[in-house]
C-alpha cells in the first residue's frame, strides 16, 4: 500500500511498566525484592535527600533484606565530571539494580551509571554522532527504577540521558532503548513540597514536551532506515504518542495554575504528575524538536560569570549569544546582533522557509 515512496512505514512505541498513585513510593521495597536483587544503589541529589524520600526507600530495601546505599552527589544539570564521579563511586561495588530518585538530573545520571558500570569505555563512546562515537550498548544493563519527584521531566519514560560536556561547551545525549527504566514509580505526594517557582517551571516542561512531540515531524515523512533494527528511539509524531500528548496538554491547562497557587492541592498535584507521565510517554517515542536544542544554548549562571542575552535571527531563527554585558562602571544596553539578522552565510538572504500548512492526517488505509 505504501511501497515505492521511500519513506518510513513503521513506527515504534514503548514505555516502561508504571506504578502510579498516592503511596506508590512505599511499594518499592517489595518490587525490588521480587526481582531477586541482593543489592541496590539509590541515586539522588542532596536537595531531594533532604525531603526524606530517598531514605524512606533505603529503609524499605534494608527491611526487605537487600543491601542498599544512597549516593546523593548528583549534580543539577549533570556534567561529564559529575557523571564520572557517580560512575567511579558505583564501580566500587557490584550492584544488582539502581533506583533514581529526583528530577531529570538524578534519572539521567542513573541511566549513565547503569550504562558505564555494565560496559567498558567512557560516555563519549556512546554519545550520538557527530559529537561521540555512537556505539550502541551490546551487553545487558541492570534493572533501573525511576522515581520522579517533580512533575516535569518525563525522564522516567524515556531512552535518553543528556549530559553537559564542560570541555566541549555543549550538551549531548546518549539514546538507546536499553536506557529506558524497567519500572516507573510515580507518587504525587513526592511533589507536594515543591516551591511554586519549581512547580511552574517543571509544569512548563510538561507543556513543552507535549507540544514538541505533537508537532514533531511525522514518522511517515521521514526516510525509511536501511536497517530496521537501527530505527532511532525518537520516531516522530505518531497516532499513539498523539493520544498521550493531547491528554497531557489538557491536564496542564486544567491543573498547572492550581498546583502553583496551592502546593497542598493534592488533586492538582495528582493530575500534574499524570500529565508529566503522559507527556513523557509521548515524547519518549515521538521525540522533541526545536525548543529543546535552542534552550540549551542559554548559559548556566552556576557555571559561568552570569547569564548572557541571546537574540534570534528573525529569518533563520538561529540563536546567537550576545557579547558579555559591560562592567558595572559603564552603563549602557547589551549589544545585539545588528538589525536582528545573522551575518552571511548563516542566514539565507533573509528569506523565510515555507512551512507546511496542511492539517494532521494519518492515512491509514488510503490507496498509494
C-alpha positions as CSV (number, residue, x, y, z in Angstrom):
1,X,0.0,0.0,0.0
2,X,2.9,2.4,0.7
3,X,5.6,0.8,-1.4
4,X,7.7,3.0,-3.6
5,X,7.8,6.3,-1.8
6,X,11.0,5.7,0.1
7,X,9.6,7.0,3.4
8,X,9.1,5.2,6.7
9,X,6.0,2.9,7.0
10,X,6.6,1.7,10.6
11,X,6.7,3.4,13.9
12,X,7.8,2.0,17.2
13,X,6.3,2.8,20.6
14,X,7.4,1.7,24.1
15,X,7.0,2.7,27.7
16,X,8.2,1.2,31.0
17,X,5.8,-0.5,33.3
18,X,4.1,2.1,35.5
19,X,3.1,2.1,39.2
20,X,1.2,5.3,39.7
21,X,-0.7,6.7,42.7
22,X,-0.6,8.2,46.2
23,X,1.7,6.0,48.3
24,X,3.3,4.2,45.3
25,X,6.8,5.0,46.8
26,X,6.0,2.8,49.7
27,X,5.8,-0.3,47.5
28,X,9.3,0.0,46.0
29,X,10.8,-2.4,48.6
30,X,8.6,-5.4,47.6
31,X,9.2,-4.5,43.9
32,X,12.9,-4.8,44.2
33,X,12.7,-7.9,46.3
34,X,10.5,-9.5,43.6
35,X,13.4,-9.1,41.1
36,X,15.7,-11.2,43.3
37,X,18.2,-8.4,43.6
38,X,20.5,-8.7,46.6
39,X,21.9,-5.1,46.4
40,X,20.6,-1.8,45.2
41,X,22.1,1.7,44.9
42,X,19.8,4.7,45.3
43,X,20.9,7.7,43.2
44,X,19.7,11.2,44.1
45,X,20.9,14.7,44.9
46,X,21.4,16.4,48.3
47,X,18.3,18.5,48.0
48,X,16.0,15.6,47.2
49,X,17.6,13.6,50.0
50,X,16.6,16.4,52.5
51,X,13.0,15.6,51.7
52,X,13.4,12.2,53.2
53,X,12.1,10.2,50.2
54,X,15.4,8.5,49.3
55,X,16.0,7.4,52.9
56,X,12.4,6.1,53.1
57,X,13.2,3.9,50.1
58,X,16.5,2.9,51.6
59,X,14.8,1.8,54.7
60,X,12.3,-0.3,52.7
61,X,15.2,-2.1,50.9
62,X,17.0,-2.8,54.2
63,X,13.8,-4.1,55.7
64,X,13.4,-6.5,52.7
65,X,16.9,-7.9,53.3
66,X,18.5,-6.0,50.4
67,X,21.9,-4.4,50.8
68,X,21.4,-0.7,49.9
69,X,23.3,2.6,49.9
70,X,22.4,6.1,48.9
71,X,24.6,8.2,46.5
72,X,23.4,11.9,46.9
73,X,26.0,13.8,44.9
74,X,24.1,14.1,41.7
75,X,24.8,17.5,40.0
76,X,21.9,19.6,38.9
77,X,22.1,19.6,35.1
78,X,24.6,16.7,35.1
79,X,28.1,17.2,33.6
80,X,30.6,14.8,32.3
81,X,32.6,15.4,35.5
82,X,29.6,14.7,37.8
83,X,28.8,11.6,35.8
84,X,32.4,10.4,36.2
85,X,32.2,10.9,39.9
86,X,29.0,8.9,40.2
87,X,30.3,6.1,38.0
88,X,33.5,5.8,40.0
89,X,31.6,5.6,43.2
90,X,29.2,3.0,41.8
91,X,32.1,0.9,40.4
92,X,33.4,0.3,43.9
93,X,30.8,-2.4,44.4
94,X,28.7,-4.7,42.2
95,X,25.1,-3.5,42.3
96,X,22.2,-5.7,41.2
97,X,19.9,-2.8,40.5
98,X,19.6,1.0,40.7
99,X,16.9,3.4,41.9
100,X,16.9,7.0,40.7
101,X,15.0,9.4,42.9
102,X,14.6,13.0,41.9
103,X,14.2,15.1,38.7
104,X,15.7,14.6,35.3
105,X,19.2,15.1,36.7
106,X,19.0,12.1,39.0
107,X,17.4,9.9,36.4
108,X,19.8,10.9,33.6
109,X,22.7,10.3,36.0
110,X,21.4,6.9,36.9
111,X,21.0,5.9,33.3
112,X,24.6,6.9,32.6
113,X,25.8,5.0,35.7
114,X,23.8,1.9,34.6
115,X,25.4,2.0,31.2
116,X,29.0,2.7,32.3
117,X,29.1,0.1,35.1
118,X,27.9,-2.6,32.7
119,X,30.0,-1.6,29.7
120,X,33.7,-0.7,29.2
121,X,34.6,2.7,27.8
122,X,33.6,6.3,28.5
123,X,30.4,8.2,28.0
124,X,31.5,9.8,24.7
125,X,31.8,6.4,23.2
126,X,28.0,6.1,23.4
127,X,27.0,9.7,22.6
128,X,25.2,10.3,19.4
129,X,27.4,11.3,16.4
130,X,28.9,13.6,15.4
131,X,29.8,14.5,19.0
132,X,30.5,11.0,20.1
133,X,31.2,7.6,18.6
134,X,27.6,6.5,18.7
135,X,28.2,3.0,20.0
136,X,25.1,1.0,20.9
137,X,25.1,-0.9,24.2
138,X,25.8,-4.5,23.5
139,X,25.7,-6.0,27.0
140,X,22.8,-6.4,29.4
141,X,22.2,-3.5,31.8
142,X,20.9,-3.7,35.3
143,X,17.2,-3.0,36.3
144,X,16.6,0.7,36.9
145,X,13.6,2.0,38.8
146,X,12.8,5.7,38.3
147,X,11.0,7.7,40.9
148,X,10.3,11.3,39.8
149,X,9.9,13.9,42.4
150,X,8.9,16.7,40.0
151,X,6.0,16.8,37.5
152,X,8.1,17.8,34.5
153,X,11.0,15.9,33.1
154,X,9.3,12.7,32.0
155,X,12.7,11.0,32.1
156,X,11.2,8.0,33.8
157,X,9.7,7.1,30.5
158,X,12.5,7.9,28.0
159,X,15.5,6.2,26.5
160,X,17.8,9.2,26.7
161,X,20.2,10.8,29.2
162,X,21.5,14.3,28.5
163,X,24.9,15.5,29.8
164,X,26.7,18.8,29.7
165,X,30.2,18.3,28.4
166,X,32.1,21.1,30.0
167,X,35.2,20.9,27.9
168,X,33.2,20.9,24.7
169,X,30.8,23.7,25.9
170,X,27.8,21.8,24.7
171,X,25.1,19.3,25.8
172,X,24.8,16.0,24.1
173,X,22.8,12.8,24.8
174,X,23.0,9.0,24.8
175,X,19.9,7.4,23.5
176,X,19.1,3.7,23.3
177,X,16.1,1.5,24.3
178,X,18.3,-0.2,26.9
179,X,18.5,3.0,28.9
180,X,14.7,3.1,29.4
181,X,13.9,2.4,33.1
182,X,12.5,-1.0,33.8
183,X,9.8,0.5,36.1
184,X,8.5,4.0,36.7
185,X,7.1,4.7,40.2
186,X,5.2,7.9,40.2
187,X,3.8,9.1,43.6
188,X,2.1,12.6,43.5
189,X,2.9,13.0,47.2
190,X,6.6,13.4,46.4
191,X,5.8,16.7,44.6
192,X,3.7,18.4,47.3
193,X,6.6,20.2,48.9
194,X,7.9,21.7,45.6
195,X,8.1,25.5,45.7
196,X,5.7,27.4,43.4
197,X,8.5,28.5,41.1
198,X,9.8,24.9,40.6
199,X,6.2,23.7,40.1
200,X,5.6,26.3,37.4
201,X,8.9,25.7,35.6
202,X,8.5,21.9,35.7
203,X,4.9,22.2,34.6
204,X,6.0,24.3,31.6
205,X,8.5,21.5,30.8
206,X,5.5,19.1,30.6
207,X,3.8,21.6,28.3
208,X,6.9,21.9,26.1
209,X,7.3,18.1,25.9
210,X,3.8,17.5,24.8
211,X,3.7,20.4,22.3
212,X,7.0,19.4,20.8
213,X,6.1,15.8,20.4
214,X,2.7,16.6,19.0
215,X,4.2,19.0,16.4
216,X,7.3,16.9,15.5
217,X,7.9,15.6,12.0
218,X,5.5,12.7,11.3
219,X,7.1,9.3,11.3
220,X,5.9,8.6,7.7
221,X,7.5,11.8,6.5
222,X,11.0,10.5,7.4
223,X,13.2,8.3,5.3
224,X,13.0,4.6,5.9
225,X,16.1,3.2,7.7
226,X,18.4,0.9,5.8
227,X,18.4,-1.4,8.8
228,X,15.1,-1.8,10.5
229,X,16.9,-2.8,13.7
230,X,18.5,0.6,13.8
231,X,15.5,2.8,13.9
232,X,16.0,5.8,16.1
233,X,14.3,5.8,19.5
234,X,12.6,9.0,18.6
235,X,10.5,8.0,15.5
236,X,8.4,11.2,15.1
237,X,4.8,12.0,15.8
238,X,2.5,9.0,15.5
239,X,-1.1,8.1,16.4
240,X,-0.3,6.6,19.8
241,X,2.0,9.4,21.1
242,X,-0.5,11.9,19.9
243,X,-3.1,10.5,22.3
244,X,-0.8,10.9,25.3
245,X,0.3,14.4,24.3
246,X,-3.3,15.5,23.9
247,X,-4.1,14.2,27.4
248,X,-1.0,16.0,28.8
249,X,-2.0,19.3,27.2
250,X,-5.5,19.1,28.6
251,X,-4.3,18.3,32.1
252,X,-1.7,21.0,32.2
253,X,-4.3,23.6,31.1
254,X,-6.6,22.5,33.8
255,X,-4.3,21.9,36.8
256,X,-1.0,23.7,36.5
257,X,-2.3,27.0,37.8
258,X,-3.9,25.3,40.8
259,X,-0.7,23.4,41.6
260,X,1.3,26.6,41.5
261,X,-1.1,28.6,43.6
262,X,-1.6,25.9,46.3
263,X,1.1,23.2,46.5
264,X,-1.1,21.3,49.0
265,X,-3.8,20.9,46.4
266,X,-3.4,17.1,46.1
267,X,-5.9,16.8,43.3
268,X,-3.9,19.3,41.2
269,X,-0.6,17.5,42.2
270,X,-2.1,14.2,41.2
271,X,-3.2,15.3,37.8
272,X,0.1,17.2,37.1
273,X,2.0,14.0,37.9
274,X,-0.3,12.2,35.5
275,X,0.3,14.9,32.9
276,X,4.1,14.6,33.2
277,X,3.9,10.8,32.8
278,X,1.6,11.2,29.8
279,X,3.9,13.7,28.2
280,X,6.9,11.6,28.9
281,X,5.4,8.5,27.2
282,X,4.5,10.7,24.3
283,X,7.8,12.5,23.7
284,X,9.8,9.4,24.8
285,X,8.7,7.9,21.5
286,X,7.9,10.8,19.1
287,X,10.8,12.9,20.3
288,X,11.2,16.7,20.9
289,X,12.4,19.2,18.4
290,X,13.5,22.9,18.1
291,X,12.8,24.2,21.6
292,X,15.0,21.5,23.2
293,X,18.3,22.3,21.4
294,X,17.8,26.0,21.4
295,X,17.1,26.3,25.1
296,X,20.4,24.5,25.9
297,X,22.2,27.5,24.3
298,X,21.4,29.6,27.4
299,X,24.5,29.6,29.6
300,X,24.0,28.2,33.1
301,X,24.6,31.0,35.7
302,X,26.1,28.5,38.2
303,X,28.9,27.6,35.9
304,X,29.6,31.0,34.2
305,X,30.2,34.5,35.3
306,X,26.5,35.2,34.8
307,X,23.7,35.0,32.3
308,X,24.1,36.5,28.8
309,X,21.4,37.7,26.5
310,X,20.6,35.9,23.3
311,X,19.0,37.0,20.1
312,X,17.4,35.1,17.3
313,X,17.8,35.9,13.6
314,X,14.3,36.9,12.6
315,X,14.5,34.8,9.4
316,X,16.6,31.7,10.0
317,X,15.8,31.7,13.8
318,X,19.5,30.9,14.7
319,X,20.1,31.6,18.3
320,X,23.2,33.7,18.9
321,X,24.9,34.7,22.2
322,X,25.3,38.5,22.6
323,X,28.6,39.8,23.8
324,X,29.0,39.9,27.6
325,X,27.4,42.7,29.4
326,X,29.5,45.8,30.1
327,X,31.1,46.1,33.6
328,X,29.1,47.9,36.3
329,X,31.1,51.1,35.8
330,X,29.9,51.6,32.3
331,X,26.2,51.9,31.7
332,X,24.5,51.0,28.5
333,X,22.4,48.3,26.8
334,X,23.8,44.9,26.0
335,X,24.9,44.9,22.3
336,X,22.8,42.9,20.0
337,X,23.2,41.4,16.5
338,X,22.7,44.3,14.1
339,X,19.2,44.6,12.8
340,X,18.4,41.2,14.2
341,X,19.8,39.3,11.1
342,X,22.7,36.9,11.1
343,X,25.8,37.7,9.0
344,X,26.1,35.6,5.8
345,X,26.4,32.7,5.2
346,X,24.5,31.6,8.3
347,X,21.3,33.1,7.0
348,X,19.7,32.5,3.6
349,X,19.5,36.2,2.5
350,X,16.7,36.9,4.9
351,X,14.1,34.7,3.2
352,X,12.0,32.6,5.5
353,X,11.5,28.9,4.5
354,X,7.9,27.9,3.6
355,X,6.1,26.0,6.3
356,X,3.6,23.2,5.8
357,X,0.0,24.3,6.4
358,X,-1.9,21.1,5.9
359,X,-3.8,19.7,8.9
360,X,-2.7,16.5,10.6
361,X,-3.8,13.3,8.8
362,X,-3.0,9.7,9.4
363,X,-3.6,8.0,6.0
364,X,-4.0,4.6,7.5
365,X,-6.0,3.0,4.7
366,X,-5.6,5.3,1.7
367,X,-4.6,4.0,-1.6
368,X,-1.0,4.5,-2.6
